[in-house]
């Protein structure tokens, strides 16, 4: 049976390096850059996207002069159809053996060899050859989209958007998505937060991994209002009430009047010297900081932060043997400790002065009401999702300290569980995705080597932990981290360096560069990387009532449903 597709042209040239050239048999206005097309050639289909549309002519004079002014209408129309044309460039991505037509005698022979194990079953392959001249080129139909990107009804597939020409659903494979770190990018105002909510809702609904959202701007947990339309927007807590736990930073913290499930307080004993070194740029710390911190830890071990905070800057006056009044550091002062431990006094006092910004943070306490860090880790291990809202503590200093400290603890817990699973066959760790907003603040070139996040991006995939980084300036993220990202979902980017960063490490990036720059703000995204078989621009799905209702239905197993009912 012949599959019905909308034919748009035929192949006239090109190659794997130069892209395929297709002569259009339809108007150039009926095709868009980024269109998903199929090239049919015998037993094979080739899949690619349109990267350029070019006008041409058999003679330059026909293009330079208006034919309708020189010739009668009938003759002008005939000449225009013969002398003027349009070509498209197609970036080839994948090829698939489809075999002979099902109604032909050859199909039964072809299928029989596969069923008997005498030939490999058809599978999607990277393009390794080219179809012959004049192969038919058509717009991909819904079946082609499902063949390449997966069927929407399959549990692992999540509809992220729709093709721009024919509105066919396009999926990302959530099972593959969680296997590697990923990124959501877009310039300010392009709807990154809505796109991230969309992806997170899909992940939570799929429920094969736990999610920790470091919610710097208090956007994801509770219901909100869209800044541009002033319409209500449902939070993840509303959509997944039983599986999402909202946590507020600091005792008594509420988020826009909403009570959180519990509060996060940081124990002074949990703050390591490396957590402070990570804040070097934010606190403008000196090169001598590391030496002073090492001496503090040597003196007080895990109590170093609390003991250093208690020190004063006082001096006492005394008379020397000659009756002359002198001053010396008081007991309990920074200088007294520094002198006793061979530390440079001005360096120690300078560090004490800088750390006053942390000493006064109300969420850092000697004795927290509960071990909320452990509570977060246990919730994630149990399959719950955590949205950590920073409330009024939304400065960069708060975000950098708390997020790095928390992920350091999580890294340690997941490494331990993974080693126990591999060595002693204990329970397999549940995959975890850590969502990092304003990622360039934590993963820039200067700080990437000091934060736990860079380690997670590079190494922790084997320990079941990955990142989802959300950022408007991907060019400021350390290139080694960007190279580790699997799936990338990008909205419009205006800066050429940001575009270059998103496309780094991908084949055909020169052809995709202009496509990314010409996306419609707030309406379209470009899918790239590990979670999708090939690059494709799509109309992004809307985070609206229809989507919320779909998430409300869920895809729960009988076991999950009984568990939530208490059986």
N, C-alpha and C positions, 0 to 999 in steps of 0.2 A: 504494500500500500504506500503510495507516494505521500510524503509528509508535506503539508501545505505551509509555505513560507512566502513572505512578500519579497519578490525579486527586485533588486535595485541596480544590478549591473553585471559585468563580467570582467574577469582578470585579464589584464593586458601586459603586465610586466612586474618588475621589482624582484626582491629576494629577501633572504632572512636578515641580512644586515641593513638593507635599504628600505625595508617594508614592502608590502605588496601594493601595486598600482591597479586600481579598478576603474573602468570606464562606466560612468553612471548611465542608466537607461531611464532614470526619473529626474525630475527637476532637482537642482542642487539645494533648493529650499526645503526639500522633503527629507533631508538627512542632516544629522547633527554630529558634531565632534563628540567622540565618546560612544557612538552607537555600537552595539554589540552585533557583529555580523558573522554569518556562516558561509564558508566557501565549499561548495559541494563538488567533489571530484571522484567519480567512480565509487569505490568502496570506502572512501575516506571523507570525513568532514574536517575542515580547518576552522578554528574559532579565533577571532581577533576583534580589536576595537578600532574605530575610525580615529585617526590622529590628525588628519588634514583634509581640507576640501579645496581643490584648485580649479580655476577656470582655464580653458584652453581653446585653441582654434587651429584649423588646418592651414589658414593663411592669416597673418597678422592684420591684413587690411580688413578682413571681415569682422575682426574684433574691435579695430580702431574706429570704424565708421558704422553708423546706424543703418542697418539694411532696410528698415521700414521707411526711411526717408529717401532711399535711392531706387527702390524697386516697388512694383505693385505688391499689395498685401500677400497674395497667394505665393508669388515668387520669393518674397522676403521671408515668409514663414518656412518655405521649403529649404531655402539657403541656410537659414539659421539652424534648422534641424540637422543639416548635413555638415556645416562648416564650423559651428560652435558647439562645444561640449564641456563637460565637467568631469574631473577625475577625483577620486578619493585615495588617500593613503591608509592602509590597514596595517596595524601592528599585529603580527601573528603571535599567538600565545600557546594554543593547544591544538592537538589533533586527536581524532578518535576514529577507529575503524568501525564502520557501521554495516559493512557487508553489502551484498547485492540487494536489490529490491525484493521485499518479502514475497511478492507474487511471481518472481522468476524462478526457474528450475535451479539456478545456481545457488539460490539462498539455502535450499535444503542441504545441499552438499557442504556449503560453508559452515552452516550451523552444526551439521553432523560431526565434522572434524573437531569442532570446539567441544561438543558434548562428549566425544570419545577420548578427549585429552590429547588429540593429535595436533592441535593448534591452541595457542594462547587465547584466553577469553579477552574480548575487547576491553581496553582500559584507556583512560585519558592519559596522553603523553605530551611532553613538551614538543613543540614543532621542530622537526629535524630535517624536513625536506620541503619542497614547494609543489603546489598543484600545477597542472599544465595551463597553457594559455587558454583563455575563453571559458575557464571554469565559471559556473554560475555563482553569483554572490547575492545573498539574501539577508534580510533582517532576521535575527534569531527569534524564534517563536517561544512560547511559554515552555514547551517541552525541552528545547535547547537550554534555556535558562536553568530548568530543573536538573537536566543532565549534568551540567557543569557546576552549578552552585548548590545543588541539593533540593529535594522536594520539601516544600513548606510543612507538609504534614508529618515529616519525620521529627521525632522528639529532639534530636540534637541540633536541628536547624532552626535558626531564628531569623525572621524576616527583618532586615535592616533598612530596606528601601525598595524602590521599584524602578524598572528601566524607564528612561526618559521618553522614548518614542511610543511604546505600546503598553506601558504600565504593568509589566510582568513582575511578580515578586522575586526579589533577590535575597538569598539567605547567606548568613555566615555560620560556619560549623562551630558550635560552642565547645564541643569536645576538643577540637584543635585549638580554639581560641585560648583555653585555659592552660594549654601545655607550654606556652611561651609568653614572655612579657609582651605587652601591646601598648598602643598609644592612640589617644584621641586629640586631634589638633585642629586649629582654626583661629583666624584672627579674632580680636575682641568684637563681640556683637554678632558672631555668626552662629550662635546657639550651641556652643560646646557643652554647656551644662545640661541642656535638654537631650543632646545626643548621648551624653554620658549616662543620664538617667535611663534612657532607652536601653542602652547596652546592659546596665546594671540590673534593670528589671528583667531582662531576658535571662541573665545569668542566675538571678535569684529564683526565677520561675523554673529554670532547668534544674537547679538545685544539685549540681554535681560538684560544686566547689563553694567554700565559704568566702565571703567578701568583707574586707575591712576598708571602710571609706574614711580617709583623713579629711574631714569636711571643714576646710579652713573658713569658708564663708557661710556656713550654716544653711546650705541649700538643699541637701538631699534627704534628710530625715523626715521632717514634718512638712505639711502642706504650706504652699507659698503662693505668691502672686507673681505672674510674669511681668517683668519691668516694662516691656514694650506694649503689651496688650492689656495689662492689668487683670487678666483672667486668672482664676484659681488653677493651681497646679498641684496635683497630688504628690505627696512625699512617699518615699519607699516604705516608711513605717505604716502608712495608710494602706498601701497595696499589699504588704506582706506582714501583717500585724503580728502573727505568731512566730515568725522566723527572724524579724529584724529587731535588734535592741539598740536604742539610741542612748548614747553616753555623752554626758556633758563634762567639760574640763573644769574642775574645781568644785568644791562643796557648795550645794545650793544652786548650782547653775540651772537655769531654764532656757529654752530656746523659743524665742518669740511667744513667751507665756506658756509653752508646753512643758509639762513635766517629763524629764528623761527617765529611763529605766534605772540607771544608777550613775553616780558621778565618779570621775577619775581624779584621784589625788596621787601625786608623785612623792614617794618616800625619798628623803635626803640620802638614804643608804643606797638607793637604786641609781643615783647619778654617778657615772664613772668619769674619770678624768678625760677619757676620749670624747665623751659627750660635750665637754667644755672646749676641747681643741677643735671640734667640728664647728664651733661658733666663732672661730678666730676672726673671720671677715666681718660678721655681724657686730661683734663686740669690739672690733679693732684691737685685738690682742697682739702683744709683741712677740718677737722671736724667742724671748726668754720664758714664755708661758709654760712650755712643755717641761722645762727643768723645774720650775716652781711647783707645778702640779705633781710631778713625780715625787718631789720631796714631801708634799702634803700627804700623798697616799702612803709613803713609807712611814710617816709619823703616825697617821691615824687610821690607815686602811679604809674600810668602807664607810667610816664615820667622818671622812675628811671634809665633806661639804658642810656638814652641820658644825664641826669644830672651827672651820675657817670662818663661817658666818658669825660665830660667837665672838671672834677676836675683835679687839678694838684698836684704835689708833692713838691711845693715850700715852702720855709721858709723865714721869714723876720727877720732882725736883729734890736735890740733895746737896749737901756741902761736902766738898772734897777735904783732904787732909790740911789744906791751906786755908780752909774756910771759904773757899770760893763756891758760889752756887752753880750747880750744873744740872743738866736734865738727861734722863735716860728712859728707854722704853719701859712702860709699865708691864706688870705681870698680866698675861692674857692678851697682850698686844701683838699685832702682826710682826712688828719689828723684833720683839723679844723672841718670838718663835723663829724668825728668819736667822737671827744671829746665832741661836742655839743649834741650828741645823745647817749652817754654812750656806744659806741662801742669800742672794743679793736683796738687801732691804728695799731699795726703791722698786725693784721688779716685783717683790711680794706685795708691797703696798699698792702698786699700780694694778695688779691682778685683783686684789681685794676691792679696789675702787670700781673696777669694771664689772665685777660679779655682783655688785649691789643691785644691778638690774634684775638679777635672778633671786637674790636673797629676799626680796620683797614680794615675790610672786606668791599669791595666796594658795595656789594649787600645789606648791612644794612644801611639804610638812614633814616633821620628824616622825609622827605616828599617825598614819592615815586611818580613817575610821574602818576601812576594809582594804584588803589587798586587791584593789580594782584592776591592776595590771594582770594579775593571775586570773581574775574573773573574766577579763576580755579574752585571754588566751584559751581558757576552758570553754567559753561560749563558742569561739571559733572552731575549736576541736570537736564540739558537739554538733556542729552543722548550722549554728546560728550565724547571722550576719550582723556586723557591728558598724554603726555610723557614729564616729567620734566627732562631735561638734565642739568647736573651740569657744563658742559663746562670745563673751566680750574680750577674751584673751586671743585676739586675732592679729597680733603683730607677728612679723617674721621671726622674731626671737622665740616666741611661744611655739610657733609651728615647727621650727627647726629642731628645738630641743625635744619637745614631746614626741614628735613623729619619729625622730631618729632613735630615741631611747626605747620607745615601744617596739619598733621594728627590730631593734637589736635583741630584745627579749624574745620576740616571736621567732626570729631566726634561730636562736639557741634552742627553743622548744621544738621546732620542726626538724632541725638537724638531729636532735636526740631521738625523736620519734621515728625518723627515717632510718637511723642506724639500728634502732631496736627492731624495726620491721625487717631489715635486711639481714641482720645478724642472728636474731632470735625468733624470727617469724611472728612477731607480735602484730597488732592491728596496723593496717596500712594507713598512713597519714591522709587526712582529707586535704585535697588541694586547696590552696589559699591564694586569693588575689588581693593585693594591697593597692588601693586607689590613691594616687598622689596628685593633688591639685598643685598648680603653680610649680610644676616639676623642675623648672630651670633654677629655682632657688635652692634646691637640694642636689641637683644633678649637673650643675655647671662644671666647667673644667677645673676650677679651683677647689671645689668641695667634693667632687665625685669620689675621689680616692679616700675621703675621710668618712663618708656616710655609709650606713648599712645598705641603702638603696642601690648603690652601684654594685655592691657584692651580690645582692639579690638578682639584679638584671643580668649579671655575668654568670653567676654560678648556681643560684638556688633553684633553678628549674628542676635539677635532679633531687632536690629536697621538697618538691611539691609546692613551692612558693614562687609566684610571679607578680609582676607589677602591671598596673594599668595607669599610665601617666597621662595627665591631662594638661595641655599647655598651649599658649598662644604664640610662644616664641621658641619653636623647636631648634632654631639655630643656636640658641644659648645652652642647649643640653649637650653634655660631653659626647663627642662623636662615637666613642667606644660603647656608650650606653645605647645610643640610637641604633647602632649596628646590631644590637642584640634583640631589638624589637621584632616580634613576629608580625602580627596583624596591625595595620595602621589604617585608621579611619580619619580622613582629613576633610574639613570644610575649606572654604576659600581662604587663601593666604596671599597677601599682597607683596610681601617682602621676598625678593629673589633668594636670599640666604635661607629663609625659612622653608621655601619650596625645595631648595636643594637638600636641606637636612631631612625632610620627610621622604624624599625619593632616594636617599643615599643607600647604596648597596642593592638597588633593584635594577633589573635589566629593562632596557627601553625607557630609561628615565628622561632622556632628552625629548622623546616624543610625548611623555606624560607631563612635562614641565608646563607647557602652555595650557594644557587641559585643566591642571590644578589652579592656575591663575585665573581661568575664565569660568570657574564654577559660580553658580548663583548663590549669593550669601543667604544663609538661613534656609535654603531649600535643597541644596545638593551637596553630596559628599563623594569623595573618591575612595574606593575600597582597594586596599593594597596588602600584599604579604601573605603570611602563613595561613590565616583563617579563611582566605578566599583563593580559588584556583588561579585567578588572573585578575589584573587591574580592571576596574569598571566604575565609571561615574554613575550614580543613581540619585533619584529623588529620595531624600531621606524620609523615613517614616515619621509621622507626627506623634508627639507625646500628648495624646488627647483622650477624650472620653471613650472612643472606640478601642484604643489601645488598653486603657485601664480595665475595661470590661473583659478584654481577652486575658489579661493577666489575672483577673479575678477568678476566671474559670480554671486556670492553672492546668498542669499536667501531672497531677498527683497520683501516685500509685495507691493501691488499696492499703498497703502497709503504712504509708505516710498518713492517710486519712484516719485510720484507726488509732495511730499514735497521737494525732492531734486531739482526738475525741477522748483520750485517756485510757484506751484499752491496751 
